[in-house]
Amino acid sequence: GLQWESGKKIARDWSSRCPSRFDEMGFEKAWSDFNPSHPNPVGIGSLYRRVKELGYKGPDAAAQAIQPSKRYTLLTAQQLKLFPDHEWAIKRVLPLQGIAAIFGPSGSGKSFLALDAGLAIAEGERWFGNLVRCLPVVYVGLEGEAGIKNRVQAWSAIHHRNVPDNFGFLLKQSFHLDNYEDVCALAEVVQKSSVIIIDTLNRAAPTADENNSQDMGRILEGAKNLQSLTEGLVLIVHHTGKDASRGARGHSSFFAALDAAIEVKRDGANRSWLIAKSKDGEDSIQHDFDLKQCALGVDADGDAITSCVVEPVLGLTSARKPPSGKCEKQVMSTLHHSLAQTTDRGRAGSAGHKPCVREEIIVDAVTSLLGGPKLSKNQTVTRGRI
């Protein structure tokens, strides 16, 4: 027992708080029957446990009840291993969730390529040799609506099968990516985990100034809201500017916000695409393709109706070859040295962490290295070599 001199008074005061059950004679008998030499005497621990069983919460229970829970949880490296692996819509090209873009100059075939990628995802068929997850797809066609019908018919004719039922089209209906009501309305009719192709950014935000950071911020917020509501991938078809080498048109925040980006290029009749940005994939691998023409019939005037389908150029998909000649090696060595020394990053649409050097700096350095100031730019270095 406690063996406190004041123990009996404390016990009596506490017991008497329940007058309906307190009895003076019963209390005196219980007190006199207490045996402190008992092999298992009742101590303070037993007493505390018993009163808690009867509903006692303690003086600090209320304070503990309102104490906020911890906001952050730290993980160990072993716990991190339990996280799921990165998931893809098109393996090493487009993520399962996020915001991505296909961009290129007018006439490069970017809309054809976006449609072809969407159809591959809807079928779950390989795309340019890459594994594909079968997912529902929605194509928001905001320009060239009349031609989309022909493109779909051409695809079916070339591939000898119908477009999958899980591929939906939104045509001839107004949709603004920077309008929250439009975003919510579209999300309501889209299945979860869908790939939503928006063709094009310009038509999805016709009143916005793409070069203005605030306008671009509203566009990106709309894309993020749409992605969050649908828990899928938002794929935006976008243009390059007058100088295609500077990447996607508009404010640099657009490219910075992307989880992945495909750049489409055209050199005469030759078309290709490469991964311009991928957080967990490979870049710098070029994939060549053609637009194969397909005859669909004739119109009311007897003129031929045609459209095109993306056709990979087999055997030409490769990474850029390393330089082999003496001059080429010197140029690359100069470029690598300049990139290692520069503090300039994220220029011309490149990722924010990538080092960048202005072309004229490299030209001047290589001109000095290979022959002095009399050599012209074209004699010294070309964009294709660097």
C-alpha positions as CSV (number, residue, x, y, z in Angstrom):
1,G,0.0,0.0,0.0
2,L,0.9,3.6,0.0
3,Q,1.2,3.8,3.8
4,W,0.6,7.6,3.7
5,E,-0.6,9.2,6.9
6,S,-3.1,11.2,4.9
7,G,-4.1,8.1,2.9
8,K,-7.3,7.4,4.8
9,K,-8.6,11.0,4.5
10,I,-7.8,11.0,0.7
11,A,-9.6,7.7,0.2
12,R,-12.6,8.9,2.2
13,D,-12.9,12.2,0.3
14,W,-12.6,10.6,-3.0
15,S,-15.1,7.8,-2.2
16,S,-17.6,10.2,-0.9
17,R,-17.9,12.0,-4.2
18,C,-20.4,9.3,-5.2
19,P,-23.0,9.7,-2.4
20,S,-25.4,7.2,-3.8
21,R,-22.8,4.4,-3.4
22,F,-20.7,5.7,-0.4
23,D,-21.4,4.1,3.0
24,E,-19.4,5.1,6.1
25,M,-19.5,1.7,7.8
26,G,-18.6,-0.1,4.6
27,F,-15.7,2.3,4.0
28,E,-14.4,1.7,7.6
29,K,-14.6,-2.1,7.2
30,A,-12.8,-1.9,3.8
31,W,-10.1,0.2,5.3
32,S,-9.5,-2.0,8.3
33,D,-9.5,-5.1,6.2
34,F,-6.6,-3.8,4.1
35,N,-3.5,-5.9,4.5
36,P,-0.3,-4.2,3.5
37,S,1.7,-7.4,3.9
38,H,-0.5,-9.2,1.3
39,P,1.7,-10.8,-1.4
40,N,-0.1,-8.8,-4.1
41,P,-1.1,-5.6,-2.3
42,V,-3.2,-2.9,-4.0
43,G,-0.8,-0.1,-4.9
44,I,-1.1,3.2,-6.8
45,G,-0.8,1.4,-10.1
46,S,-3.7,-0.9,-9.4
47,L,-5.8,2.0,-8.2
48,Y,-5.0,4.1,-11.3
49,R,-5.8,1.1,-13.6
50,R,-9.1,0.5,-11.9
51,V,-10.3,4.1,-12.0
52,K,-9.5,4.3,-15.7
53,E,-11.6,1.1,-16.2
54,L,-14.5,3.0,-14.6
55,G,-14.1,6.0,-17.0
56,Y,-11.5,8.3,-15.5
57,K,-9.7,10.2,-18.2
58,G,-7.2,12.3,-16.3
59,P,-6.7,16.0,-16.1
60,D,-4.7,16.3,-19.3
61,A,-7.1,14.2,-21.5
62,A,-8.8,17.2,-23.0
63,A,-5.4,18.8,-23.8
64,Q,-4.3,15.6,-25.5
65,A,-7.5,15.4,-27.5
66,I,-7.0,18.8,-29.1
67,Q,-3.3,18.3,-29.7
68,P,-2.7,18.3,-33.5
69,S,-1.3,15.2,-35.2
70,K,2.1,15.3,-36.9
71,R,1.9,17.0,-40.3
72,Y,4.8,15.2,-41.9
73,T,5.9,11.6,-41.9
74,L,9.5,10.7,-42.7
75,L,10.3,7.6,-44.6
76,T,13.3,5.4,-44.4
77,A,15.1,4.1,-47.5
78,Q,13.6,0.6,-46.9
79,Q,10.1,2.1,-46.8
80,L,10.8,4.0,-50.0
81,K,11.4,0.7,-51.7
82,L,7.8,-0.2,-51.1
83,F,6.6,2.7,-53.4
84,P,5.2,1.6,-56.7
85,D,7.5,1.8,-59.8
86,H,7.0,4.7,-62.3
87,E,4.0,3.8,-64.6
88,W,3.7,4.7,-68.2
89,A,1.0,5.2,-70.8
90,I,3.7,4.7,-73.5
91,K,6.8,3.2,-71.8
92,R,9.7,5.7,-71.5
93,V,7.7,8.2,-73.6
94,L,4.5,9.4,-71.9
95,P,3.7,8.8,-68.2
96,L,0.5,7.3,-66.9
97,Q,-0.4,10.5,-65.1
98,G,0.7,14.1,-65.5
99,I,0.9,16.8,-68.1
100,A,2.7,16.3,-71.4
101,A,3.0,18.0,-74.8
102,I,3.6,17.2,-78.4
103,F,5.0,20.3,-80.1
104,G,6.4,21.2,-83.5
105,P,6.2,23.7,-86.4
106,S,3.1,23.9,-88.6
107,G,3.0,21.1,-91.1
108,S,5.3,18.9,-89.2
109,G,2.6,16.3,-88.6
110,K,2.3,16.8,-84.8
111,S,-1.5,16.4,-84.8
112,F,-1.3,13.3,-86.9
113,L,1.3,11.9,-84.4
114,A,-0.8,12.8,-81.4
115,L,-3.9,11.1,-82.9
116,D,-1.7,8.0,-83.8
117,A,-0.4,7.8,-80.2
118,G,-3.9,8.1,-78.8
119,L,-5.2,5.3,-81.0
120,A,-2.2,3.1,-79.9
121,I,-3.0,3.8,-76.3
122,A,-6.7,3.0,-76.8
123,E,-5.8,-0.3,-78.3
124,G,-2.9,-1.1,-76.0
125,E,-0.7,-1.7,-79.1
126,R,3.0,-0.9,-79.3
127,W,3.9,2.6,-80.5
128,F,7.2,2.9,-82.4
129,G,8.2,-0.3,-80.7
130,N,7.4,1.0,-77.2
131,L,5.1,-0.9,-74.8
132,V,1.7,0.7,-74.3
133,R,-0.9,0.6,-71.5
134,C,-4.5,0.2,-72.7
135,L,-6.4,3.2,-71.5
136,P,-9.5,5.2,-72.4
137,V,-8.6,8.2,-74.6
138,V,-10.5,11.5,-75.4
139,Y,-9.4,13.6,-78.3
140,V,-10.4,17.3,-77.9
141,G,-10.2,18.5,-81.5
142,L,-10.4,22.3,-81.5
143,E,-9.0,23.0,-85.0
144,G,-9.2,21.2,-88.3
145,E,-12.4,19.4,-87.1
146,A,-13.5,18.6,-90.6
147,G,-10.2,16.8,-91.3
148,I,-10.3,14.6,-88.1
149,K,-13.1,12.5,-89.6
150,N,-11.0,11.7,-92.6
151,R,-7.9,11.0,-90.5
152,V,-9.8,8.5,-88.5
153,Q,-11.3,6.8,-91.6
154,A,-7.8,6.7,-93.1
155,W,-6.4,5.0,-90.0
156,S,-9.1,2.4,-90.1
157,A,-8.5,1.8,-93.8
158,I,-4.8,1.4,-93.4
159,H,-4.9,-0.8,-90.3
160,H,-8.0,-2.8,-91.4
161,R,-9.9,-2.4,-88.2
162,N,-12.2,0.1,-86.5
163,V,-11.2,2.7,-83.9
164,P,-11.6,1.2,-80.4
165,D,-14.8,2.1,-78.5
166,N,-12.8,3.6,-75.6
167,F,-11.6,6.4,-77.9
168,G,-13.9,9.4,-77.7
169,F,-14.0,12.7,-79.6
170,L,-15.0,16.2,-78.5
171,L,-15.5,18.2,-81.7
172,K,-17.2,21.5,-82.6
173,Q,-17.8,22.3,-79.0
174,S,-16.2,25.2,-77.2
175,F,-13.6,24.3,-74.6
176,H,-11.3,26.7,-72.8
177,L,-8.5,25.2,-70.7
178,D,-8.3,28.4,-68.6
179,N,-12.0,28.3,-67.8
180,Y,-12.6,26.3,-64.6
181,E,-16.3,25.5,-65.5
182,D,-15.2,24.1,-68.9
183,V,-12.5,21.9,-67.2
184,C,-15.0,20.5,-64.6
185,A,-17.6,19.9,-67.3
186,L,-15.1,17.9,-69.4
187,A,-13.9,16.0,-66.4
188,E,-17.5,14.9,-65.7
189,V,-17.7,13.0,-69.0
190,V,-14.2,11.5,-69.0
191,Q,-13.4,8.2,-67.4
192,K,-10.8,8.0,-64.7
193,S,-7.2,7.4,-65.8
194,S,-8.0,8.6,-69.3
195,V,-5.5,10.2,-71.7
196,I,-7.0,13.6,-72.8
197,I,-5.4,15.0,-76.0
198,I,-6.0,18.7,-76.4
199,D,-5.4,19.9,-80.0
200,T,-4.2,22.7,-79.8
201,L,-3.1,24.9,-76.9
202,N,-3.8,28.0,-79.0
203,R,-7.4,27.1,-79.6
204,A,-7.9,25.9,-76.0
205,A,-6.9,29.4,-74.7
206,P,-7.7,31.7,-77.7
207,T,-7.7,34.9,-75.6
208,A,-4.6,34.2,-73.6
209,D,-1.2,35.6,-74.3
210,E,1.1,32.6,-74.3
211,N,4.1,34.8,-73.6
212,N,2.6,36.3,-70.5
213,S,3.5,34.5,-67.3
214,Q,0.1,35.1,-65.7
215,D,-1.9,33.9,-68.7
216,M,0.3,30.9,-69.0
217,G,-0.1,30.3,-65.3
218,R,-3.9,30.1,-65.7
219,I,-3.5,27.7,-68.7
220,L,-1.3,25.4,-66.6
221,E,-3.6,25.6,-63.6
222,G,-6.5,24.5,-65.9
223,A,-4.4,21.6,-67.2
224,K,-3.4,20.6,-63.7
225,N,-7.1,20.7,-62.5
226,L,-8.2,18.6,-65.4
227,Q,-5.4,16.1,-64.7
228,S,-6.3,16.0,-61.0
229,L,-10.0,15.5,-61.6
230,T,-9.5,12.7,-64.1
231,E,-6.4,11.2,-62.5
232,G,-4.9,10.6,-65.9
233,L,-2.7,12.2,-68.5
234,V,-3.3,15.6,-70.2
235,L,-1.5,15.7,-73.6
236,I,-1.4,19.1,-75.2
237,V,-0.6,19.7,-78.9
238,H,1.4,22.9,-79.2
239,H,3.3,25.0,-81.8
240,T,6.8,26.1,-81.9
241,G,7.6,29.8,-82.5
242,K,9.2,31.4,-85.5
243,D,12.5,29.9,-84.5
244,A,11.8,26.2,-84.1
245,S,15.1,25.6,-82.4
246,R,13.9,27.6,-79.3
247,G,11.4,24.9,-78.6
248,A,7.7,25.2,-77.6
249,R,6.1,28.6,-78.2
250,G,5.2,30.8,-75.3
251,H,6.4,31.5,-71.7
252,S,9.2,29.2,-70.4
253,S,6.9,28.1,-67.5
254,F,5.0,25.9,-69.9
255,F,7.9,23.6,-70.7
256,A,9.0,23.7,-67.1
257,A,5.6,22.4,-65.9
258,L,5.6,19.4,-68.2
259,D,6.2,15.8,-67.1
260,A,7.1,14.8,-70.6
261,A,7.4,16.4,-74.1
262,I,7.7,15.1,-77.6
263,E,9.3,17.4,-80.2
264,V,8.2,16.9,-83.8
265,K,10.6,18.0,-86.6
266,R,10.4,18.3,-90.4
267,D,13.2,18.7,-92.9
268,G,11.6,18.8,-96.3
269,A,9.8,15.4,-96.8
270,N,11.6,13.9,-93.8
271,R,9.7,13.9,-90.4
272,S,10.8,12.7,-87.1
273,W,10.1,13.0,-83.4
274,L,12.2,12.7,-80.3
275,I,11.7,13.0,-76.5
276,A,12.5,16.6,-75.6
277,K,11.7,16.0,-71.9
278,S,11.1,13.0,-69.8
279,K,11.6,12.9,-66.0
280,D,12.2,9.1,-66.0
281,G,12.7,8.2,-69.6
282,E,15.3,8.5,-72.4
283,D,15.9,11.5,-74.6
284,S,17.9,12.3,-77.8
285,I,16.6,9.2,-79.6
286,Q,15.1,10.1,-82.9
287,H,12.2,8.3,-84.5
288,D,11.5,8.9,-88.2
289,F,8.1,8.6,-89.7
290,D,6.2,9.3,-92.9
291,L,2.6,10.5,-93.5
292,K,1.2,7.8,-95.8
293,Q,-1.6,9.1,-98.0
294,C,-4.8,7.2,-98.1
295,A,-7.6,7.6,-100.7
296,L,-11.1,7.6,-99.1
297,G,-13.3,8.1,-102.2
298,V,-14.6,11.2,-104.0
299,D,-16.8,14.1,-102.9
300,A,-20.0,15.5,-104.6
301,D,-17.9,17.2,-107.2
302,G,-16.0,14.1,-108.1
303,D,-12.7,15.3,-106.5
304,A,-10.7,12.7,-104.5
305,I,-11.0,12.7,-100.7
306,T,-7.7,11.8,-99.1
307,S,-6.0,11.9,-95.7
308,C,-2.8,10.7,-94.1
309,V,-1.7,8.1,-91.5
310,V,1.5,8.0,-89.5
311,E,3.8,5.3,-90.7
312,P,7.1,4.6,-88.8
313,V,10.2,4.5,-91.0
314,L,11.8,1.2,-90.0
315,G,15.5,0.9,-89.5
316,L,16.1,4.6,-89.1
317,T,15.3,4.9,-85.5
318,S,18.6,5.6,-83.7
319,A,20.4,7.7,-81.2
320,R,22.6,10.5,-82.6
321,K,25.9,9.0,-83.6
322,P,29.0,10.2,-81.8
323,P,31.6,12.3,-83.8
324,S,34.3,10.3,-85.5
325,G,36.4,12.9,-87.4
326,K,39.2,14.9,-85.9
327,C,37.5,18.2,-86.4
328,E,34.2,16.9,-85.1
329,K,35.8,15.6,-82.0
330,Q,37.5,19.0,-81.4
331,V,34.1,20.7,-81.8
332,M,32.4,18.4,-79.3
333,S,35.3,18.7,-76.8
334,T,35.0,22.5,-77.0
335,L,31.2,22.3,-76.6
336,H,31.4,20.0,-73.6
337,H,34.0,22.2,-71.9
338,S,31.8,25.3,-72.4
339,L,28.7,23.5,-71.0
340,A,30.7,22.4,-68.0
341,Q,31.8,26.0,-67.3
342,T,28.5,27.8,-68.0
343,T,26.1,29.0,-65.3
344,D,23.3,29.6,-67.8
345,R,20.5,27.0,-67.7
346,G,17.0,26.3,-69.0
347,R,17.2,28.4,-72.2
348,A,15.3,27.9,-75.5
349,G,12.8,25.5,-74.0
350,S,15.2,23.1,-72.4
351,A,14.7,21.7,-68.9
352,G,15.5,24.1,-66.1
353,H,18.5,22.0,-64.9
354,K,20.2,21.7,-68.3
355,P,23.3,23.9,-68.9
356,C,23.1,26.1,-72.0
357,V,25.6,28.0,-74.1
358,R,24.8,30.6,-76.8
359,E,25.6,29.4,-80.3
360,E,27.8,32.4,-81.2
361,I,30.1,31.6,-78.2
362,I,30.7,28.1,-79.5
363,V,31.2,29.4,-83.1
364,D,33.8,31.9,-81.9
365,A,35.6,29.3,-79.8
366,V,35.6,26.7,-82.6
367,T,36.6,29.3,-85.3
368,S,39.6,30.2,-83.2
369,L,40.5,26.5,-82.6
370,L,40.2,25.4,-86.2
371,G,41.6,28.2,-88.3
372,G,41.1,31.7,-87.0
373,P,38.6,34.5,-87.6
374,K,38.5,34.2,-91.4
375,L,36.5,31.0,-91.3
376,S,32.7,31.5,-91.8
377,K,30.1,30.0,-89.4
378,N,29.1,27.3,-91.9
379,Q,32.7,26.3,-92.5
380,T,33.4,26.0,-88.8
381,V,30.3,24.6,-87.1
382,T,26.8,23.6,-88.0
383,R,23.8,23.1,-85.8
384,G,23.6,19.4,-86.8
385,R,27.2,18.8,-85.5
386,I,26.5,20.3,-82.1
